[in-house]
């Protein structure tokens, strides 16, 4: 699936919930299903700066695509990072860098998250795009 197809699916999933408490519960349940990061990657280097909670993000390259794994010590934040992993993982660096993540606004995250959680979400996105940029530059210099 493309990044936009995944976003559209998430928007559809969230459209079933009328109340924000139900959406928060869904975000928490997504976090519970997040494939856990290998404990060896829960290091200070993999902590996302700008998040109030601890969020670890690790990236591997598999067949030219970035595969993200993550974890957090806070349930809502773990759910938020699981959304980001679901949308951006298994895509090429170029696809990630070119992505317009409209699902954040469409499902209402930008208006319903606290300022600190919004900043954390932006920090997650920034880190994932930085990984994509680094891998794209590394691949470009190797050819």
C-alpha positions in Angstrom: 0.0 0.0 0.0 1.1 3.5 -0.7 1.5 6.1 2.1 -1.7 7.8 1.0 -3.6 4.6 0.9 -2.5 3.8 4.5 -3.5 7.3 5.5 -6.9 7.0 3.8 -7.5 3.7 5.6 -6.6 5.3 9.0 -9.0 8.2 8.3 -11.7 5.7 7.5 -11.0 3.7 10.7 -11.2 6.8 12.8 -14.4 8.0 11.1 -16.3 5.2 13.0 -15.7 7.1 16.3 -17.9 10.1 17.1 -16.4 10.9 20.5 -12.8 11.8 21.2 -12.5 9.5 24.1 -13.3 6.6 21.8 -10.6 7.8 19.4 -8.1 8.0 22.3 -9.0 4.5 23.3 -8.4 3.4 19.7 -5.0 5.1 19.6 -4.1 3.3 22.9 -5.1 0.0 21.4 -3.0 0.6 18.3 -0.1 1.2 20.6 -0.6 -2.1 22.3 -0.3 -3.8 18.9 2.9 -2.0 18.0 5.7 -4.4 17.3 8.1 -3.8 20.0 11.6 -2.4 19.4 14.4 -4.8 20.2 15.6 -3.9 23.8 19.1 -3.4 22.4 17.8 -0.3 20.6 16.3 1.3 23.7 19.3 3.5 23.9 19.8 7.3 24.5 20.8 7.6 20.8 17.4 6.3 19.7 15.3 8.5 22.0 13.3 11.1 20.1 14.2 14.6 21.3 11.2 16.9 21.8 8.9 14.3 23.3 7.8 14.7 26.9 7.6 10.9 27.2 10.4 8.6 26.3 10.0 7.4 22.7 12.6 5.2 21.1 12.7 4.9 17.3 15.0 2.5 15.4 15.3 2.2 11.6 16.5 -0.7 9.5 16.8 -0.8 5.7 15.2 -3.9 4.0 15.4 -4.0 0.2 15.8 -0.2 0.0 12.8 0.5 2.3 13.0 1.9 5.8 11.5 -0.3 8.5 10.8 1.5 11.7 10.3 -0.1 15.2 9.4 2.0 18.2 8.3 2.0 21.8 7.2 4.5 24.4 6.8 4.6 28.2 3.4 6.4 27.8 0.3 4.7 26.4 -1.0 7.6 24.3 2.4 8.4 23.0 3.0 4.7 22.1 -0.3 4.8 20.1 0.8 8.0 18.3 4.2 6.5 17.4 2.4 3.4 16.2 0.3 5.5 13.8 3.5 7.1 12.4 5.2 3.6 12.1 2.1 2.2 10.3 2.1 5.1 7.8 5.8 5.5 7.1 7.4 2.1 7.7 8.2 -0.1 4.7 8.6 2.8 2.3 11.6 4.2 0.4 13.4 7.2 1.8 12.0 9.3 -1.2 8.4 8.2 -0.5 8.8 9.2 3.2 10.5 12.5 2.3 7.8 13.4 -0.2 4.9 12.3 2.0 2.2 14.8 3.0 0.8 13.4 6.2 -2.7 14.8 5.9 -4.2 12.1 8.2 -3.0 14.0 11.3 -5.4 16.8 10.5 -8.1 14.6 9.0 -8.6 12.5 12.1 -8.4 15.5 14.3 -5.1 14.9 16.1 -3.8 18.4 15.4 -6.8 20.0 17.2 -7.3 17.4 20.1 -3.8 16.7 21.3 -2.2 18.8 24.0 0.5 21.1 22.9 3.2 18.8 24.4 1.8 15.8 22.6 1.5 17.7 19.4 5.2 18.7 19.7 6.1 15.1 20.4 4.2 14.0 17.3 6.0 16.6 15.2 9.3 15.4 16.7 8.5 11.8 15.7 7.8 12.9 12.2 10.9 15.0 12.0 13.1 12.2 13.2 11.6 9.7 10.7 12.1 12.2 7.9 15.7 12.8 9.1 16.4 9.0 8.9 14.9 8.9 5.4 17.1 11.8 4.4 20.2 10.2 5.9 19.5 6.9 4.2 18.7 8.6 0.9 22.0 10.5 1.0 23.9 7.4 2.0 22.4 5.5 -0.9 23.1 8.3 -3.3 26.8 8.5 -2.3 27.2 4.8 -2.6 26.2 4.7 -6.2 
